Amino acid sequence: MTRITKEIFSNIDSIPPVERVALIEELFCSFDRERQRKIDAKWAVEAESRIDGYEKGEIPARDAAAVFDRINQR
């Protein structure tokens, strides 16, 4: 195990949950970049659909700070 990997593992509990998720996602995506590009394209379509739904009043908005606070409490 490299020094960097050991350092990450030894400090894992001090990394906020949202940052841990980002780390996991980056590690996972590093195995298959082409697959990730396809997933990103599908998420872009989904995001546009959600924006359209919000603009039509079909989807309610939530405060981002409240959402991240809830995630970080876990």
N, C-alpha and C positions, 0 to 999 in steps of 0.2 A: 504494500500500500504506500502511495506517495505521501510526502509531507503535507501537501495541500489537502489530500483526502482525509488524512488523520486529523488535520486541524478542523475541517468542516464537521466531521463526526464528533469531535470533542466539544464543539460549540453548537451543535444542532438545536439544543433546547433554548438557546438564546436568540435564535433566528425567529422572527415573527411568523405566524402561520401563513400569511399571504406570501411572504418571501420564500418560505419553504415550498409552497405550491409552485412558485415560479421556478425554483431550482429543480424540482422534480420534473416539471414540464420540459425545461431546457435539456435535462439529461435524457429524458425519454425521446424527445424529438431528435436528439443528436444521432440516434441509431438509424433513422430513415427520413432524411430531409424531403425527399419527393412525396412521401406519404403525408408529411406535415403540410406541404404546400397545398395538397388536395383538401386536407382538413381545414386549413385556413381559408380556402376559397369557399367551402361550405359554410363556415362561420360568418364570412362576409355577407353571404346571401341571407343567413339567419338574422344578422344584425340589421341589415336593411329592412327586413320584414318586421322586426320589432320596432324600428324607428317609425315605419309606416303605421303600424298599429298604435303606437303612442300618439302620433300626429292626428290620427283619426279618433282618438279618445277611447280606443279599445283596450289599451294597456296602461295601467297607472304607473306613475313615476315613484321611485323610492330614493331617498336621500343617500348618496354614496357613502358619506361619513358614517351613517347609521348602519349601513350594510357591512362596511369594513370593521366597525366596532364589534358587530355581532360575530363576524368571522374570527376576529382576534381574541374573543373571549373563550374560544374552544380550545 
